Amino acid sequence: MSYFVLCEGKELCFTLPAGWNVLSAEDIPPVPGVADALGDIRRALDSPIGSPGIEEIAKPGMEVVVLFDDLQRPTPAHLAVPEILNRLNKAGVTDERVSAVCALGTHPTLNAAQLENKIGTEAFNRLKGRVFSHDPHSSENVVIGKTHRGTVVEVNPLVAFADMIIGVGECMPHPIAGYGGGCKIIMPGVSSYRSVADHHFTWMRHRGCRVNILDGNPFCEEIIDAGRLSRLSFKLDLIMNHKKEVVKAFAGDPVAEHREASLYAQSLYHVPLPKVADVTIISAFPLEIGVQATKALTMASFCTRSGGTIIWVAPQKEAGPIMPLVKEMASDETAGYFHRRLIRDDIPDHLRSFGISYIMQVVYFKELAEKFNVIHVTEGLTAEQVGMMKFTHAQTLTEAVDMASRTMPEADVAIFPSGGNIIPGVK
């Protein structure tokens, strides 16, 4: 029987050895976007979850800060921010009392043109001179408290002293936090570098910190603590598809709306498996560019047994962004040793300019190489470069299957044709 995975939108077909038992091979159907994205945003704002509406919370004279995510996410802030401003106006808060901050975490800072591109010309002009990029390294960031586990929460000064904080972001499956969105607009969004590093490096390898888990996930629970400490008042989260279209909008209390948004995302992307697989064959599609392609590999690790094989299909046609990661993977340091280096703030010089989430990938990739046999099917990286990652290179999917079958003539196999957006769940 022939199976397939998607690569650059095209089917790569292959067959399996006779001794391989397929646990799952169904592709998740494309999720359509709504016909009227702005209309759906208005619907969510009109019927907030667990909270009064913006018009009821806001009061005349308040200093309001609107937070929005950066260009690495497809959230249409250009639609959402003007609508939020209109509702603040109805409550008696004029545009002059509102600032907007790009909650970029430790990602690169946006310039004025990029900020305008993200929130749109209308909002940029209405808030002229009051649209900023967060600076995680600024000495002006303000300590506002500690989480119940002791993480110091240090945030952007505009956030620290605002009367009302509204966030705009995206809710999608997240390999550590369970799901993106919610209070992540605060931590890491507008938190200082030292706060983000303390939080991320502390919890990044806890086994309860993983996709599709919110309750009992310390990474997520610390983020919620930071959101409550910062007094995040209201959040709009959007579920987006791979075409960057709005699927559905959720709004209201940052925790309550995020939980409902996460449940909805789960209904779209969850793939149940009866057991862990000996071999997982996964495509990075539709997230095939740069570091985004690694998401599929991380998801495969959640449903593959220790010592098993992951066949990771990713074209890597634009491999430049992952080359610093490849370089660091070539070192002989173990995942545990490198993790301890990060906790000591002993970050390699060639990685210091990257965001914390990027640096964390070194630990995860070293752990993957230690725990699994990873065969990387790619045209964009050479066999030598893949070898630096401690993975095995294959030119074709058929070649990769042949490699795996030599050591495992019998195996339970999970196949994910579009692995970039799936949530694997083992019963």
C-alpha positions as CSV (number, residue, x, y, z in Angstrom):
1,M,0.0,0.0,0.0
2,S,1.2,3.5,-0.9
3,Y,1.4,6.4,1.7
4,F,2.4,10.0,1.3
5,V,3.6,13.1,3.1
6,L,3.5,16.6,1.9
7,C,6.6,18.6,0.9
8,E,6.3,22.1,-0.5
9,G,2.6,21.3,-1.1
10,K,3.3,18.2,-3.2
11,E,2.7,14.6,-2.3
12,L,5.8,12.4,-1.7
13,C,4.6,8.8,-2.1
14,F,6.3,5.8,-0.6
15,T,5.7,2.2,0.5
16,L,6.5,0.5,3.8
17,P,8.1,-2.9,4.6
18,A,5.8,-5.8,5.0
19,G,6.6,-6.0,8.7
20,W,5.6,-2.4,9.5
21,N,2.2,-1.9,11.1
22,V,0.6,1.6,10.5
23,L,-0.9,3.2,13.6
24,S,-2.1,6.3,11.8
25,A,-1.6,7.9,8.3
26,E,-4.5,10.2,7.9
27,D,-3.8,13.8,6.9
28,I,-5.6,16.6,8.8
29,P,-7.8,18.4,6.3
30,P,-7.0,22.1,5.6
31,V,-8.8,24.4,8.0
32,P,-10.7,27.1,6.2
33,G,-10.5,30.8,7.2
34,V,-13.6,32.8,7.9
35,A,-15.1,34.9,5.1
36,D,-15.1,38.1,7.2
37,A,-12.1,38.3,9.6
38,L,-13.0,41.7,11.0
39,G,-16.5,40.6,11.5
40,D,-15.4,37.6,13.5
41,I,-13.1,39.8,15.6
42,R,-16.1,42.1,16.3
43,R,-18.2,39.0,17.2
44,A,-15.6,37.9,19.8
45,L,-15.2,41.4,21.3
46,D,-19.0,41.7,21.5
47,S,-19.3,38.4,23.5
48,P,-16.2,38.2,25.7
49,I,-15.5,35.0,27.7
50,G,-15.3,35.4,31.5
51,S,-15.1,39.2,31.4
52,P,-17.0,42.4,30.7
53,G,-16.4,44.0,27.3
54,I,-13.7,46.6,26.7
55,E,-16.3,49.3,26.8
56,E,-17.3,48.4,30.3
57,I,-13.8,47.9,31.7
58,A,-12.3,51.1,30.3
59,K,-13.0,54.4,32.0
60,P,-12.3,58.0,30.9
61,G,-8.8,59.2,31.8
62,M,-7.3,55.8,31.9
63,E,-3.8,55.2,30.5
64,V,-4.2,52.1,28.3
65,V,-1.5,50.0,26.6
66,V,-2.4,47.7,23.7
67,L,0.1,44.8,23.2
68,F,0.5,43.0,19.9
69,D,2.8,40.2,18.7
70,D,5.6,40.6,16.2
71,L,6.0,39.8,12.5
72,Q,7.0,36.2,13.2
73,R,3.3,35.5,13.7
74,P,0.5,36.1,11.2
75,T,-1.9,37.8,13.6
76,P,-3.8,40.6,11.7
77,A,-3.2,43.3,14.3
78,H,-4.0,45.8,11.5
79,L,-7.6,44.6,11.8
80,A,-7.8,44.2,15.6
81,V,-6.1,47.3,16.9
82,P,-8.3,49.9,15.2
83,E,-11.4,48.0,16.4
84,I,-10.0,48.0,20.0
85,L,-9.3,51.8,19.7
86,N,-12.8,52.4,18.6
87,R,-14.2,50.6,21.6
88,L,-11.9,52.5,24.0
89,N,-13.1,55.7,22.4
90,K,-16.7,54.7,23.1
91,A,-15.8,54.3,26.8
92,G,-14.3,57.8,26.9
93,V,-10.6,56.8,26.4
94,T,-9.2,59.0,23.7
95,D,-6.5,57.8,21.3
96,E,-4.1,60.2,23.0
97,R,-4.4,58.1,26.2
98,V,-3.4,54.9,24.4
99,S,0.1,53.5,23.6
100,A,0.8,50.3,21.7
101,V,3.8,48.0,22.3
102,C,5.0,45.2,20.1
103,A,5.4,42.2,22.5
104,L,8.3,40.6,20.8
105,G,9.8,38.8,23.8
106,T,13.5,38.4,23.0
107,H,13.1,38.5,19.2
108,P,14.7,41.2,17.1
109,T,13.3,44.8,17.6
110,L,11.0,46.1,14.9
111,N,11.7,49.5,13.2
112,A,9.0,52.1,12.5
113,A,8.2,50.7,9.1
114,Q,7.8,47.2,10.4
115,L,5.6,48.4,13.3
116,E,3.3,50.2,10.8
117,N,3.2,47.1,8.7
118,K,2.1,45.0,11.6
119,I,-0.6,47.2,13.2
120,G,-1.6,49.0,9.9
121,T,-1.4,52.6,8.8
122,E,-4.7,53.6,10.5
123,A,-3.7,52.5,14.0
124,F,-0.1,53.7,13.5
125,N,-1.3,57.2,12.6
126,R,-3.9,57.4,15.3
127,L,-1.2,56.5,17.9
128,K,1.5,58.5,16.2
129,G,4.6,58.6,18.4
130,R,3.2,56.1,20.8
131,V,3.9,52.8,19.0
132,F,6.9,51.0,20.4
133,S,8.9,47.8,20.3
134,H,9.6,46.2,23.6
135,D,13.2,46.2,24.6
136,P,14.0,43.1,26.8
137,H,17.5,44.5,27.6
138,S,16.3,48.0,28.8
139,S,17.4,49.2,32.2
140,E,14.0,50.9,32.4
141,N,12.1,47.6,32.7
142,V,10.3,47.3,36.1
143,V,10.2,44.5,38.6
144,I,6.5,44.0,39.6
145,G,6.8,40.9,41.7
146,K,7.4,37.2,41.8
147,T,5.4,34.2,40.6
148,H,4.3,31.7,43.3
149,R,7.4,29.6,42.3
150,G,9.7,32.5,42.7
151,T,10.4,33.7,39.1
152,V,11.0,37.5,39.1
153,V,8.6,39.2,36.8
154,E,10.2,42.3,35.2
155,V,8.2,44.0,32.5
156,N,8.2,47.0,30.1
157,P,7.6,50.3,32.0
158,L,4.6,51.2,30.0
159,V,3.0,47.9,31.1
160,A,4.1,48.3,34.7
161,F,2.4,51.7,35.1
162,A,-0.7,51.4,32.8
163,D,-4.2,51.5,34.1
164,M,-5.5,48.9,31.6
165,I,-3.6,46.4,29.4
166,I,-5.2,44.7,26.4
167,G,-3.4,42.0,24.4
168,V,-3.7,40.8,20.8
169,G,-2.2,37.5,19.8
170,E,-2.5,34.0,18.3
171,C,-3.5,30.7,19.9
172,M,-1.8,27.7,18.3
173,P,-0.3,24.4,19.6
174,H,3.0,25.1,21.4
175,P,5.5,22.4,22.2
176,I,6.3,23.6,25.7
177,A,3.5,26.0,26.9
178,G,0.7,23.7,25.7
179,Y,-0.7,26.4,23.5
180,G,0.5,29.9,22.5
181,G,-1.6,32.9,23.2
182,G,-3.2,34.0,26.5
183,C,-0.7,35.5,29.0
184,K,2.3,34.8,26.8
185,I,1.8,38.3,25.5
186,I,3.3,39.3,28.9
187,M,5.8,36.4,29.5
188,P,7.8,36.4,27.3
189,G,6.1,39.2,25.3
190,V,7.0,42.3,27.3
191,S,9.2,40.8,30.0
192,S,12.9,41.5,30.5
193,Y,15.6,39.2,29.1
194,R,16.6,38.0,32.6
195,S,13.0,37.2,33.5
196,V,12.4,35.3,30.2
197,A,15.7,33.4,30.6
198,D,15.0,32.5,34.2
199,H,11.5,31.2,33.3
200,H,12.3,29.4,30.0
201,F,15.6,27.8,31.1
202,T,14.2,26.6,34.4
203,W,11.1,24.8,33.0
204,M,12.1,23.9,29.4
205,R,12.8,20.2,30.1
206,H,10.1,19.5,32.7
207,R,8.2,16.5,31.3
208,G,4.9,18.2,32.1
209,C,5.7,21.1,29.9
210,R,4.5,20.0,26.5
211,V,2.0,20.5,23.8
212,N,-1.7,20.1,24.7
213,I,-1.2,20.3,28.4
214,L,-2.3,23.4,30.4
215,D,-3.1,22.1,33.9
216,G,-0.1,20.9,35.7
217,N,2.3,22.5,33.2
218,P,4.7,24.7,35.2
219,F,5.8,26.6,32.1
220,C,2.2,27.6,31.4
221,E,1.3,28.2,35.0
222,E,4.2,30.6,35.5
223,I,3.1,32.5,32.4
224,I,-0.4,32.9,33.9
225,D,1.1,34.1,37.1
226,A,3.1,36.8,35.2
227,G,-0.1,37.8,33.3
228,R,-2.0,38.2,36.6
229,L,0.8,40.1,38.2
230,S,1.0,42.5,35.3
231,R,-2.8,43.1,35.5
232,L,-3.4,42.0,31.9
233,S,-7.1,43.0,31.6
234,F,-8.3,41.7,28.4
235,K,-7.0,39.4,25.6
236,L,-8.0,38.8,22.0
237,D,-6.6,35.5,20.6
238,L,-6.9,34.4,17.0
239,I,-6.6,30.9,15.6
240,M,-4.9,31.2,12.2
241,N,-4.5,28.6,9.4
242,H,-1.4,28.0,7.3
243,K,-2.6,30.5,4.7
244,K,-2.5,33.2,7.4
245,E,-6.3,33.4,7.5
246,V,-8.4,33.9,10.6
247,V,-10.1,30.6,11.6
248,K,-11.8,31.9,14.7
249,A,-11.4,34.7,17.2
250,F,-11.7,34.4,21.0
251,A,-11.7,37.4,23.5
252,G,-12.2,38.1,27.2
253,D,-10.4,37.2,30.4
254,P,-6.9,36.2,29.3
255,V,-7.0,32.8,31.1
256,A,-10.7,31.9,30.4
257,E,-10.7,32.9,26.7
258,H,-7.3,31.1,26.2
259,R,-8.6,27.9,27.6
260,E,-11.6,27.9,25.2
261,A,-9.3,28.9,22.2
262,S,-7.0,26.0,23.1
263,L,-9.8,23.5,23.2
264,Y,-10.9,24.7,19.8
265,A,-7.4,24.4,18.4
266,Q,-7.2,20.9,19.9
267,S,-10.4,19.9,18.0
268,L,-8.7,21.0,14.8
269,Y,-5.2,19.5,15.1
270,H,-5.3,16.6,17.5
271,V,-4.3,13.2,16.0
272,P,-5.0,10.2,18.4
273,L,-2.7,7.2,18.5
274,P,-3.3,3.9,20.2
275,K,0.3,3.6,21.4
276,V,3.7,5.1,21.0
277,A,5.3,4.4,17.7
278,D,8.6,2.6,16.9
279,V,9.0,4.8,13.8
280,T,7.4,8.2,13.1
281,I,7.4,9.6,9.6
282,I,6.6,13.3,9.7
283,S,6.6,16.2,7.3
284,A,7.3,19.7,8.3
285,F,4.6,21.0,6.0
286,P,3.1,23.6,6.2
287,L,5.8,25.1,8.5
288,E,8.9,24.5,6.3
289,I,10.8,27.7,6.6
290,G,13.8,28.0,8.9
291,V,13.3,27.2,12.6
292,Q,9.6,26.7,12.0
293,A,10.4,23.4,10.3
294,T,11.7,22.0,13.7
295,K,8.3,22.1,15.2
296,A,7.3,18.9,13.4
297,L,10.4,17.1,14.8
298,T,9.5,18.2,18.3
299,M,5.9,16.9,17.9
300,A,7.2,13.6,16.6
301,S,9.3,13.2,19.8
302,F,6.1,13.1,21.9
303,C,4.8,10.0,20.2
304,T,7.9,8.0,19.4
305,R,9.4,5.5,21.9
306,S,12.9,6.1,23.3
307,G,15.4,4.5,21.0
308,G,12.9,4.6,18.1
309,T,13.4,6.3,14.7
310,I,12.0,9.6,13.5
311,I,12.0,10.3,9.7
312,W,11.8,14.1,9.4
313,V,11.0,15.4,6.0
314,A,11.8,19.1,5.6
315,P,13.2,20.7,2.4
316,Q,15.3,23.4,4.2
317,K,15.5,25.5,1.0
318,E,16.1,28.5,3.2
319,A,18.4,26.9,5.7
320,G,20.3,30.1,6.7
321,P,18.3,30.8,9.9
322,I,19.1,27.3,11.3
323,M,22.8,27.2,10.5
324,P,23.9,28.7,13.9
325,L,21.9,25.8,15.5
326,V,23.6,23.3,13.2
327,K,27.0,24.7,14.2
328,E,26.3,24.4,18.0
329,M,24.9,20.8,17.5
330,A,28.4,19.8,16.2
331,S,29.9,20.2,19.6
332,D,30.4,17.2,21.9
333,E,28.4,18.8,24.8
334,T,25.4,16.8,26.0
335,A,22.0,18.3,26.2
336,G,22.3,18.3,30.0
337,Y,25.6,20.1,30.0
338,F,24.5,22.7,27.5
339,H,21.3,23.3,29.5
340,R,23.4,23.9,32.7
341,R,25.4,26.4,30.7
342,L,22.3,28.3,29.8
343,I,21.2,28.4,33.4
344,R,24.6,29.9,34.3
345,D,24.1,32.5,31.5
346,D,27.1,31.0,29.7
347,I,25.7,31.4,26.2
348,P,28.0,30.9,23.3
349,D,28.9,34.2,21.7
350,H,27.6,33.3,18.3
351,L,24.1,32.6,19.8
352,R,23.8,35.7,22.0
353,S,22.1,37.8,19.4
354,F,19.3,35.3,19.0
355,G,16.1,35.1,21.0
356,I,15.9,32.7,24.0
357,S,13.5,30.4,22.3
358,Y,16.0,29.9,19.5
359,I,18.8,29.2,21.9
360,M,16.7,26.6,23.7
361,Q,16.5,24.6,20.4
362,V,20.1,23.5,20.9
363,V,19.1,21.7,24.1
364,Y,16.1,20.1,22.5
365,F,18.0,19.0,19.4
366,K,20.8,17.5,21.4
367,E,18.2,15.6,23.5
368,L,16.6,14.4,20.3
369,A,19.9,13.1,19.0
370,E,20.6,11.3,22.3
371,K,17.1,9.7,22.5
372,F,16.2,8.9,18.9
373,N,17.6,7.8,15.6
374,V,16.7,10.8,13.5
375,I,16.8,10.5,9.7
376,H,16.5,13.9,8.0
377,V,15.2,13.8,4.5
378,T,16.3,17.1,2.9
379,E,17.7,18.7,-0.2
380,G,18.7,22.0,1.4
381,L,21.3,20.6,3.8
382,T,24.3,18.5,2.9
383,A,25.0,15.1,4.4
384,E,27.9,16.8,6.3
385,Q,25.6,19.5,7.8
386,V,23.0,16.9,8.8
387,G,25.8,14.8,10.4
388,M,26.9,17.9,12.4
389,M,23.4,17.7,14.0
390,K,24.1,14.1,15.0
391,F,21.3,13.0,12.6
392,T,21.4,10.8,9.5
393,H,21.0,12.3,6.0
394,A,18.7,10.8,3.3
395,Q,18.1,12.2,-0.2
396,T,14.7,10.6,-0.5
397,L,12.0,9.3,1.7
398,T,12.3,5.8,0.2
399,E,16.0,5.8,1.1
400,A,15.1,6.8,4.7
401,V,12.5,4.0,5.1
402,D,15.1,1.5,3.8
403,M,17.6,2.7,6.4
404,A,15.2,2.3,9.2
405,S,13.9,-1.1,8.1
406,R,17.4,-2.6,8.2
407,T,17.5,-2.3,12.0
408,M,13.7,-2.6,12.5
409,P,12.1,-5.2,10.1
410,E,9.0,-5.1,12.3
411,A,7.7,-1.8,13.7
412,D,4.6,0.2,14.7
413,V,4.6,3.3,12.5
414,A,2.9,6.7,12.8
415,I,2.7,8.8,9.6
416,F,1.9,12.5,9.7
417,P,1.6,13.9,6.1
418,S,1.3,17.5,7.4
419,G,3.3,17.5,10.7
420,G,3.8,21.2,11.1
421,N,0.4,21.8,12.8
422,I,-0.5,18.4,14.4
423,I,-0.9,17.6,18.1
424,P,-0.1,13.9,18.5
425,G,-1.9,12.2,21.4
426,V,-1.2,8.7,22.7
427,K,-4.1,7.1,24.5
